[in-house]
Amino acid sequence: MDWLKYFEKELNRWNTADRIAAIEAQMECLDLNGKRVLDLACRYGVFVYLSLSQGASFVTGIDMKKGHVDKAKQYLKASGQENYSVHCGDVFKEDFVKPDVILCLGLLYHTQRQLELLSMIRKLNCPVLLETMVTKSTHRVVVWYQLDGESSQPFVPSKPMCEAMFERAGFEYSPPVMSKNHRRAIYHLQPSTPSYNDVDESQICPRSSAEQSACLRNRKSQVRILPGMLL
């Protein structure tokens, strides 16, 4: 099988050219030449490839789905790129070697543990390029899409919620680069002083109905969990 052609087909299916181009442009702002890059939730390895193409000295990619990792390995081998490692794993359980740059692209809204994820990333103490879906709400909210028949149940934060979490986790951030429909945002994050604060995942998104009710009662100004459409 021609894995390069197969990859392009998959890329067109799951991603848009505009999204890839926007992220690639922001990667160029990081000046990856000679740097070690960690790509969280690397999917099929497109940003591993782009990082190496921009001069990264080594790229580590991780994804929870073995099927994604297998395809990433096949594509990257076919592309002729070297100096990378792609493996299957849970970002919350890994003991990462400190990179120079972290890519967190399309991961934030796939976890309930958003503040915990950001706090974990902050401990690695390096610049982060983060891309996420966002709601159009001007309030601090996370919209929980409860989609029938879908294995993925996205938890989409608003921009104010993202920025509150960045600050809480210990990051400074620049104004985001927004997609044309204003539903995706790209942030450049820098570790701030003082350093990170450890956080409890329940502060961002509860798991049970009882915990949801308690969260809504106790943290109305910070988190709302809503089914259905974007606000």
C-alpha atoms as an extended CHARMM CRD file, in Angstrom:
* protein
*
       231  EXT
         1         1  MET       CA              0.0000000000        0.0000000000        0.0000000000  PROA      1               0.0000000000
         2         2  ASP       CA              1.1820000000        3.5360000000       -0.7470000000  PROA      2               0.0000000000
         3         3  TRP       CA              1.0340000000        4.9160000000        2.8010000000  PROA      3               0.0000000000
         4         4  LEU       CA              1.6770000000        8.4820000000        1.7030000000  PROA      4               0.0000000000
         5         5  LYS       CA             -1.4330000000        8.4670000000       -0.4860000000  PROA      5               0.0000000000
         6         6  TYR       CA             -3.3830000000        6.6580000000        2.2350000000  PROA      6               0.0000000000
         7         7  PHE       CA             -2.3230000000        9.2560000000        4.7670000000  PROA      7               0.0000000000
         8         8  GLU       CA             -3.4270000000       12.1060000000        2.5270000000  PROA      8               0.0000000000
         9         9  LYS       CA             -6.8270000000       10.4520000000        2.1740000000  PROA      9               0.0000000000
        10        10  GLU       CA             -7.1540000000       10.1070000000        5.9360000000  PROA      10              0.0000000000
        11        11  LEU       CA             -5.9540000000       13.6650000000        6.4480000000  PROA      11              0.0000000000
        12        12  ASN       CA             -8.6070000000       15.0240000000        4.1140000000  PROA      12              0.0000000000
        13        13  ARG       CA            -11.2040000000       12.9640000000        5.9330000000  PROA      13              0.0000000000
        14        14  TRP       CA            -10.3940000000       14.0330000000        9.4940000000  PROA      14              0.0000000000
        15        15  ASN       CA             -8.8110000000       17.4670000000        9.1680000000  PROA      15              0.0000000000
        16        16  THR       CA             -9.2270000000       20.5210000000        7.0260000000  PROA      16              0.0000000000
        17        17  ALA       CA             -6.4230000000       22.0480000000        5.0070000000  PROA      17              0.0000000000
        18        18  ASP       CA             -7.1130000000       25.4480000000        6.5960000000  PROA      18              0.0000000000
        19        19  ARG       CA             -6.6820000000       24.0380000000       10.1090000000  PROA      19              0.0000000000
        20        20  ILE       CA             -3.4060000000       22.3150000000        9.2440000000  PROA      20              0.0000000000
        21        21  ALA       CA             -2.0660000000       25.4310000000        7.5090000000  PROA      21              0.0000000000
        22        22  ALA       CA             -2.9950000000       27.6660000000       10.4520000000  PROA      22              0.0000000000
        23        23  ILE       CA             -1.2700000000       25.3980000000       12.9490000000  PROA      23              0.0000000000
        24        24  GLU       CA              1.7870000000       25.0020000000       10.7130000000  PROA      24              0.0000000000
        25        25  ALA       CA              2.1240000000       28.7950000000       10.4870000000  PROA      25              0.0000000000
        26        26  GLN       CA              2.0540000000       29.0980000000       14.2770000000  PROA      26              0.0000000000
        27        27  MET       CA              4.5990000000       26.2920000000       14.5980000000  PROA      27              0.0000000000
        28        28  GLU       CA              6.9460000000       28.3590000000       12.4430000000  PROA      28              0.0000000000
        29        29  CYS       CA              6.6790000000       31.1560000000       15.0260000000  PROA      29              0.0000000000
        30        30  LEU       CA              8.2240000000       28.7720000000       17.5870000000  PROA      30              0.0000000000
        31        31  ASP       CA             11.4650000000       28.3600000000       15.5830000000  PROA      31              0.0000000000
        32        32  LEU       CA             11.7090000000       24.5920000000       16.0900000000  PROA      32              0.0000000000
        33        33  ASN       CA             15.1500000000       24.2960000000       14.5290000000  PROA      33              0.0000000000
        34        34  GLY       CA             17.3230000000       22.0820000000       16.7360000000  PROA      34              0.0000000000
        35        35  LYS       CA             14.6030000000       21.6870000000       19.3960000000  PROA      35              0.0000000000
        36        36  ARG       CA             13.0880000000       18.5940000000       21.0200000000  PROA      36              0.0000000000
        37        37  VAL       CA              9.3200000000       18.5110000000       20.5410000000  PROA      37              0.0000000000
        38        38  LEU       CA              6.6450000000       16.5860000000       22.4310000000  PROA      38              0.0000000000
        39        39  ASP       CA              3.4090000000       16.0720000000       20.4520000000  PROA      39              0.0000000000
        40        40  LEU       CA              0.5240000000       15.1120000000       22.7540000000  PROA      40              0.0000000000
        41        41  ALA       CA             -2.2760000000       13.1500000000       21.0400000000  PROA      41              0.0000000000
        42        42  CYS       CA             -0.2770000000       12.9730000000       17.8190000000  PROA      42              0.0000000000
        43        43  ARG       CA             -2.9760000000       11.0520000000       15.9100000000  PROA      43              0.0000000000
        44        44  TYR       CA             -1.5440000000       10.1080000000       12.4710000000  PROA      44              0.0000000000
        45        45  GLY       CA              1.7190000000       11.9920000000       12.9840000000  PROA      45              0.0000000000
        46        46  VAL       CA              1.1640000000       14.9800000000       10.7110000000  PROA      46              0.0000000000
        47        47  PHE       CA              2.5630000000       17.4450000000       13.2630000000  PROA      47              0.0000000000
        48        48  VAL       CA              5.4360000000       15.0910000000       14.0630000000  PROA      48              0.0000000000
        49        49  TYR       CA              6.2520000000       15.2700000000       10.3650000000  PROA      49              0.0000000000
        50        50  LEU       CA              5.8270000000       19.0480000000       10.1820000000  PROA      50              0.0000000000
        51        51  SER       CA              7.9980000000       19.5630000000       13.2810000000  PROA      51              0.0000000000
        52        52  LEU       CA             10.8030000000       17.5340000000       11.7190000000  PROA      52              0.0000000000
        53        53  SER       CA             10.3420000000       19.3990000000        8.4340000000  PROA      53              0.0000000000
        54        54  GLN       CA             10.8260000000       22.6540000000       10.3540000000  PROA      54              0.0000000000
        55        55  GLY       CA             14.1400000000       21.4380000000       11.7610000000  PROA      55              0.0000000000
        56        56  ALA       CA             13.2550000000       19.8350000000       15.1150000000  PROA      56              0.0000000000
        57        57  SER       CA             16.1340000000       17.6680000000       16.3500000000  PROA      57              0.0000000000
        58        58  PHE       CA             13.7960000000       14.9870000000       17.7470000000  PROA      58              0.0000000000
        59        59  VAL       CA             10.0320000000       14.5960000000       18.0900000000  PROA      59              0.0000000000
        60        60  THR       CA              8.1890000000       12.3360000000       20.5280000000  PROA      60              0.0000000000
        61        61  GLY       CA              4.5650000000       11.5930000000       19.6900000000  PROA      61              0.0000000000
        62        62  ILE       CA              2.0360000000        9.9130000000       21.9500000000  PROA      62              0.0000000000
        63        63  ASP       CA             -1.5700000000        8.8790000000       21.3560000000  PROA      63              0.0000000000
        64        64  MET       CA             -3.9870000000        6.7210000000       23.3320000000  PROA      64              0.0000000000
        65        65  LYS       CA             -5.2930000000        4.8610000000       20.2570000000  PROA      65              0.0000000000
        66        66  LYS       CA             -3.1120000000        2.0710000000       18.8890000000  PROA      66              0.0000000000
        67        67  GLY       CA             -4.7060000000        2.4350000000       15.4480000000  PROA      67              0.0000000000
        68        68  HSD       CA             -3.5870000000        6.0630000000       15.2860000000  PROA      68              0.0000000000
        69        69  VAL       CA             -0.0580000000        5.1820000000       16.3660000000  PROA      69              0.0000000000
        70        70  ASP       CA              0.2230000000        2.3360000000       13.8480000000  PROA      70              0.0000000000
        71        71  LYS       CA             -0.8160000000        4.6420000000       11.0110000000  PROA      71              0.0000000000
        72        72  ALA       CA              1.5380000000        7.3780000000       12.2300000000  PROA      72              0.0000000000
        73        73  LYS       CA              4.4650000000        4.9490000000       12.2030000000  PROA      73              0.0000000000
        74        74  GLN       CA              3.6060000000        3.7320000000        8.7190000000  PROA      74              0.0000000000
        75        75  TYR       CA              3.2660000000        7.2590000000        7.3600000000  PROA      75              0.0000000000
        76        76  LEU       CA              6.3970000000        8.6010000000        9.0000000000  PROA      76              0.0000000000
        77        77  LYS       CA              8.4440000000        5.6380000000        7.7880000000  PROA      77              0.0000000000
        78        78  ALA       CA              7.1400000000        6.1700000000        4.2550000000  PROA      78              0.0000000000
        79        79  SER       CA              7.9060000000        9.8920000000        4.4760000000  PROA      79              0.0000000000
        80        80  GLY       CA             11.5910000000        9.1760000000        5.0170000000  PROA      80              0.0000000000
        81        81  GLN       CA             11.7620000000       11.2350000000        8.2090000000  PROA      81              0.0000000000
        82        82  GLU       CA             14.0560000000       10.1730000000       11.0430000000  PROA      82              0.0000000000
        83        83  ASN       CA             14.6760000000       11.2710000000       14.6370000000  PROA      83              0.0000000000
        84        84  TYR       CA             11.2250000000       10.5720000000       16.0160000000  PROA      84              0.0000000000
        85        85  SER       CA              9.5040000000        8.1830000000       18.4020000000  PROA      85              0.0000000000
        86        86  VAL       CA              5.7640000000        7.5150000000       18.3290000000  PROA      86              0.0000000000
        87        87  HSD       CA              4.0790000000        5.3120000000       20.9090000000  PROA      87              0.0000000000
        88        88  CYS       CA              0.7320000000        4.4100000000       22.4250000000  PROA      88              0.0000000000
        89        89  GLY       CA              0.1210000000        5.7080000000       25.9440000000  PROA      89              0.0000000000
        90        90  ASP       CA             -1.8520000000        7.8290000000       28.3830000000  PROA      90              0.0000000000
        91        91  VAL       CA             -0.5150000000       11.3740000000       28.7090000000  PROA      91              0.0000000000
        92        92  PHE       CA             -1.5880000000       11.4260000000       32.3770000000  PROA      92              0.0000000000
        93        93  LYS       CA              0.5450000000        8.3710000000       33.1950000000  PROA      93              0.0000000000
        94        94  GLU       CA              3.6970000000        9.1160000000       31.2100000000  PROA      94              0.0000000000
        95        95  ASP       CA              6.9690000000       10.2450000000       32.7560000000  PROA      95              0.0000000000
        96        96  PHE       CA              8.0830000000       12.5900000000       29.9870000000  PROA      96              0.0000000000
        97        97  VAL       CA             11.6500000000       13.7240000000       29.4450000000  PROA      97              0.0000000000
        98        98  LYS       CA             11.5830000000       17.5210000000       29.4210000000  PROA      98              0.0000000000
        99        99  PRO       CA             11.1760000000       18.7980000000       25.8390000000  PROA      99              0.0000000000
       100       100  ASP       CA             11.9400000000       22.2420000000       24.4620000000  PROA      100             0.0000000000
       101       101  VAL       CA              8.4200000000       22.7010000000       23.0210000000  PROA      101             0.0000000000
       102       102  ILE       CA              5.0770000000       20.9750000000       23.5660000000  PROA      102             0.0000000000
       103       103  LEU       CA              2.3460000000       20.6240000000       20.9510000000  PROA      103             0.0000000000
       104       104  CYS       CA             -1.1280000000       20.1220000000       22.4150000000  PROA      104             0.0000000000
       105       105  LEU       CA             -3.2820000000       20.1820000000       19.2910000000  PROA      105             0.0000000000
       106       106  GLY       CA             -6.8880000000       19.0260000000       19.3950000000  PROA      106             0.0000000000
       107       107  LEU       CA             -6.5230000000       17.3030000000       22.7630000000  PROA      107             0.0000000000
       108       108  LEU       CA             -7.9620000000       19.6820000000       25.3710000000  PROA      108             0.0000000000
       109       109  TYR       CA            -11.6210000000       19.1790000000       24.4430000000  PROA      109             0.0000000000
       110       110  HSD       CA            -11.2510000000       15.3860000000       24.4100000000  PROA      110             0.0000000000
       111       111  THR       CA            -10.7330000000       15.1380000000       28.1650000000  PROA      111             0.0000000000
       112       112  GLN       CA            -12.7620000000       16.0120000000       31.2250000000  PROA      112             0.0000000000
       113       113  ARG       CA             -9.4910000000       16.5600000000       33.0860000000  PROA      113             0.0000000000
       114       114  GLN       CA             -8.6150000000       19.8090000000       31.3510000000  PROA      114             0.0000000000
       115       115  LEU       CA             -7.1330000000       21.7360000000       34.2600000000  PROA      115             0.0000000000
       116       116  GLU       CA             -5.1930000000       18.6750000000       35.3610000000  PROA      116             0.0000000000
       117       117  LEU       CA             -3.8240000000       18.3010000000       31.8250000000  PROA      117             0.0000000000
       118       118  LEU       CA             -2.6570000000       21.9160000000       31.7570000000  PROA      118             0.0000000000
       119       119  SER       CA             -1.0960000000       21.6000000000       35.1990000000  PROA      119             0.0000000000
       120       120  MET       CA              0.7490000000       18.4580000000       34.0990000000  PROA      120             0.0000000000
       121       121  ILE       CA              2.0370000000       20.2240000000       30.9980000000  PROA      121             0.0000000000
       122       122  ARG       CA              3.1110000000       23.2310000000       33.0930000000  PROA      122             0.0000000000
       123       123  LYS       CA              5.3970000000       21.0020000000       35.1700000000  PROA      123             0.0000000000
       124       124  LEU       CA              7.5080000000       20.4090000000       32.0620000000  PROA      124             0.0000000000
       125       125  ASN       CA              8.2790000000       24.1550000000       32.1030000000  PROA      125             0.0000000000
       126       126  CYS       CA              8.5190000000       24.9700000000       28.3920000000  PROA      126             0.0000000000
       127       127  PRO       CA              6.5760000000       26.8310000000       25.6890000000  PROA      127             0.0000000000
       128       128  VAL       CA              3.3370000000       25.2280000000       24.4860000000  PROA      128             0.0000000000
       129       129  LEU       CA              1.3710000000       25.5490000000       21.2660000000  PROA      129             0.0000000000
       130       130  LEU       CA             -2.2140000000       24.6640000000       22.0980000000  PROA      130             0.0000000000
       131       131  GLU       CA             -5.0940000000       24.3580000000       19.6260000000  PROA      131             0.0000000000
       132       132  THR       CA             -8.6410000000       23.6000000000       20.6870000000  PROA      132             0.0000000000
       133       133  MET       CA            -12.2790000000       23.8640000000       19.7790000000  PROA      133             0.0000000000
       134       134  VAL       CA            -13.9970000000       26.6900000000       21.6640000000  PROA      134             0.0000000000
       135       135  THR       CA            -17.5690000000       27.7570000000       22.2620000000  PROA      135             0.0000000000
       136       136  LYS       CA            -18.7260000000       31.2570000000       21.3710000000  PROA      136             0.0000000000
       137       137  SER       CA            -19.8520000000       31.9910000000       24.9210000000  PROA      137             0.0000000000
       138       138  THR       CA            -18.3930000000       35.0500000000       26.6340000000  PROA      138             0.0000000000
       139       139  HSD       CA            -18.7150000000       33.2920000000       30.0130000000  PROA      139             0.0000000000
       140       140  ARG       CA            -16.5160000000       30.7160000000       31.7160000000  PROA      140             0.0000000000
       141       141  VAL       CA            -18.2120000000       27.5630000000       30.5140000000  PROA      141             0.0000000000
       142       142  VAL       CA            -17.4590000000       24.0920000000       29.2490000000  PROA      142             0.0000000000
       143       143  VAL       CA            -20.0510000000       22.6670000000       26.8700000000  PROA      143             0.0000000000
       144       144  TRP       CA            -20.4370000000       18.9250000000       27.1220000000  PROA      144             0.0000000000
       145       145  TYR       CA            -21.5780000000       17.3980000000       23.8360000000  PROA      145             0.0000000000
       146       146  GLN       CA            -23.5770000000       14.2780000000       24.6330000000  PROA      146             0.0000000000
       147       147  LEU       CA            -23.7350000000       12.7290000000       21.1790000000  PROA      147             0.0000000000
       148       148  ASP       CA            -25.8200000000        9.5900000000       20.7000000000  PROA      148             0.0000000000
       149       149  GLY       CA            -23.8700000000        6.7120000000       19.2340000000  PROA      149             0.0000000000
       150       150  GLU       CA            -20.5240000000        8.5130000000       19.4110000000  PROA      150             0.0000000000
       151       151  SER       CA            -17.6160000000        7.1480000000       21.4410000000  PROA      151             0.0000000000
       152       152  SER       CA            -16.1010000000       10.6290000000       21.6820000000  PROA      152             0.0000000000
       153       153  GLN       CA            -17.9350000000       13.0090000000       24.0160000000  PROA      153             0.0000000000
       154       154  PRO       CA            -16.1870000000       16.3750000000       23.6040000000  PROA      154             0.0000000000
       155       155  PHE       CA            -15.9910000000       18.9220000000       26.4220000000  PROA      155             0.0000000000
       156       156  VAL       CA            -15.5900000000       22.2500000000       24.6290000000  PROA      156             0.0000000000
       157       157  PRO       CA            -14.4550000000       25.2720000000       26.6650000000  PROA      157             0.0000000000
       158       158  SER       CA            -15.1350000000       28.9130000000       25.9200000000  PROA      158             0.0000000000
       159       159  LYS       CA            -12.2120000000       31.2960000000       25.4090000000  PROA      159             0.0000000000
       160       160  PRO       CA            -12.7450000000       32.8690000000       28.8690000000  PROA      160             0.0000000000
       161       161  MET       CA            -12.7010000000       29.3860000000       30.3810000000  PROA      161             0.0000000000
       162       162  CYS       CA             -9.5210000000       28.4450000000       28.5110000000  PROA      162             0.0000000000
       163       163  GLU       CA             -7.7970000000       31.5850000000       29.6780000000  PROA      163             0.0000000000
       164       164  ALA       CA             -8.9160000000       31.1360000000       33.2830000000  PROA      164             0.0000000000
       165       165  MET       CA             -7.4990000000       27.6100000000       33.2080000000  PROA      165             0.0000000000
       166       166  PHE       CA             -4.2280000000       28.8030000000       31.6540000000  PROA      166             0.0000000000
       167       167  GLU       CA             -3.7860000000       31.3360000000       34.4440000000  PROA      167             0.0000000000
       168       168  ARG       CA             -4.7400000000       28.8070000000       37.1350000000  PROA      168             0.0000000000
       169       169  ALA       CA             -2.2520000000       26.2650000000       35.7690000000  PROA      169             0.0000000000
       170       170  GLY       CA              0.5460000000       28.8480000000       35.6290000000  PROA      170             0.0000000000
       171       171  PHE       CA              0.7300000000       30.0510000000       32.0230000000  PROA      171             0.0000000000
       172       172  GLU       CA              0.8980000000       33.3920000000       30.3090000000  PROA      172             0.0000000000
       173       173  TYR       CA             -0.7670000000       33.5140000000       26.9030000000  PROA      173             0.0000000000
       174       174  SER       CA             -1.0700000000       35.6610000000       23.8060000000  PROA      174             0.0000000000
       175       175  PRO       CA             -4.4100000000       36.5410000000       22.1650000000  PROA      175             0.0000000000
       176       176  PRO       CA             -5.4930000000       33.4500000000       20.2160000000  PROA      176             0.0000000000
       177       177  VAL       CA             -5.4120000000       33.0000000000       16.4800000000  PROA      177             0.0000000000
       178       178  MET       CA             -9.0130000000       32.1560000000       15.5810000000  PROA      178             0.0000000000
       179       179  SER       CA            -10.4260000000       30.0880000000       12.7280000000  PROA      179             0.0000000000
       180       180  LYS       CA            -12.7800000000       31.7610000000       10.2550000000  PROA      180             0.0000000000
       181       181  ASN       CA            -15.8420000000       30.3930000000       12.0200000000  PROA      181             0.0000000000
       182       182  HSD       CA            -14.4130000000       31.3110000000       15.4430000000  PROA      182             0.0000000000
       183       183  ARG       CA            -14.8220000000       27.7540000000       16.6930000000  PROA      183             0.0000000000
       184       184  ARG       CA            -11.1480000000       26.8530000000       16.9350000000  PROA      184             0.0000000000
       185       185  ALA       CA             -8.3950000000       28.7790000000       18.7090000000  PROA      185             0.0000000000
       186       186  ILE       CA             -4.5990000000       28.5140000000       18.6840000000  PROA      186             0.0000000000
       187       187  TYR       CA             -2.7640000000       29.7660000000       21.7670000000  PROA      187             0.0000000000
       188       188  HSD       CA              0.9270000000       30.3210000000       22.4760000000  PROA      188             0.0000000000
       189       189  LEU       CA              1.5120000000       29.5440000000       26.1620000000  PROA      189             0.0000000000
       190       190  GLN       CA              4.5690000000       30.4780000000       28.2110000000  PROA      190             0.0000000000
       191       191  PRO       CA              5.2860000000       29.3480000000       31.7930000000  PROA      191             0.0000000000
       192       192  SER       CA              4.5800000000       32.1770000000       34.1990000000  PROA      192             0.0000000000
       193       193  THR       CA              5.9280000000       33.0410000000       37.6250000000  PROA      193             0.0000000000
       194       194  PRO       CA              5.0500000000       31.8140000000       40.1820000000  PROA      194             0.0000000000
       195       195  SER       CA              5.0360000000       28.2450000000       38.9190000000  PROA      195             0.0000000000
       196       196  TYR       CA              2.1490000000       25.8120000000       38.5100000000  PROA      196             0.0000000000
       197       197  ASN       CA             -0.3840000000       24.8660000000       41.1660000000  PROA      197             0.0000000000
       198       198  ASP       CA             -1.4750000000       21.2530000000       41.5130000000  PROA      198             0.0000000000
       199       199  VAL       CA             -5.2020000000       20.9650000000       40.9050000000  PROA      199             0.0000000000
       200       200  ASP       CA             -7.9910000000       18.4680000000       41.3830000000  PROA      200             0.0000000000
       201       201  GLU       CA             -9.6650000000       17.2930000000       38.1820000000  PROA      201             0.0000000000
       202       202  SER       CA            -13.0910000000       17.6950000000       39.8110000000  PROA      202             0.0000000000
       203       203  GLN       CA            -12.5690000000       21.4550000000       39.6700000000  PROA      203             0.0000000000
       204       204  ILE       CA            -13.0490000000       21.3880000000       35.9290000000  PROA      204             0.0000000000
       205       205  CYS       CA            -15.5400000000       18.6350000000       35.1230000000  PROA      205             0.0000000000
       206       206  PRO       CA            -17.3570000000       16.2250000000       37.4460000000  PROA      206             0.0000000000
       207       207  ARG       CA            -18.0030000000       12.6200000000       36.4460000000  PROA      207             0.0000000000
       208       208  SER       CA            -21.2550000000       11.5920000000       38.1190000000  PROA      208             0.0000000000
       209       209  SER       CA            -24.6980000000       13.2170000000       38.1940000000  PROA      209             0.0000000000
       210       210  ALA       CA            -24.2880000000       13.9740000000       41.8760000000  PROA      210             0.0000000000
       211       211  GLU       CA            -20.8920000000       15.5490000000       41.2520000000  PROA      211             0.0000000000
       212       212  GLN       CA            -22.3650000000       17.5700000000       38.3690000000  PROA      212             0.0000000000
       213       213  SER       CA            -25.0390000000       18.9990000000       40.6630000000  PROA      213             0.0000000000
       214       214  ALA       CA            -22.4760000000       19.8380000000       43.3400000000  PROA      214             0.0000000000
       215       215  CYS       CA            -20.2340000000       21.5090000000       40.7730000000  PROA      215             0.0000000000
       216       216  LEU       CA            -23.0830000000       23.5690000000       39.3760000000  PROA      216             0.0000000000
       217       217  ARG       CA            -24.0770000000       24.6920000000       42.8680000000  PROA      217             0.0000000000
       218       218  ASN       CA            -20.5730000000       25.4750000000       44.0930000000  PROA      218             0.0000000000
       219       219  ARG       CA            -18.8280000000       26.8440000000       40.9960000000  PROA      219             0.0000000000
       220       220  LYS       CA            -21.4960000000       28.5290000000       38.8850000000  PROA      220             0.0000000000
       221       221  SER       CA            -19.1990000000       31.3760000000       37.9280000000  PROA      221             0.0000000000
       222       222  GLN       CA            -16.5250000000       29.0120000000       36.6080000000  PROA      222             0.0000000000
       223       223  VAL       CA            -18.0650000000       25.8900000000       35.1050000000  PROA      223             0.0000000000
       224       224  ARG       CA            -21.3470000000       24.9710000000       33.4860000000  PROA      224             0.0000000000
       225       225  ILE       CA            -21.8730000000       21.5990000000       31.8700000000  PROA      225             0.0000000000
       226       226  LEU       CA            -24.4580000000       21.7500000000       29.1180000000  PROA      226             0.0000000000
       227       227  PRO       CA            -25.6910000000       19.2340000000       26.5490000000  PROA      227             0.0000000000
       228       228  GLY       CA            -26.2970000000       20.1130000000       22.9290000000  PROA      228             0.0000000000
       229       229  MET       CA            -25.5020000000       23.1240000000       20.8160000000  PROA      229             0.0000000000
       230       230  LEU       CA            -22.7750000000       25.7220000000       21.0740000000  PROA      230             0.0000000000
       231       231  LEU       CA            -23.6630000000       28.7270000000       23.1910000000  PROA      231             0.0000000000
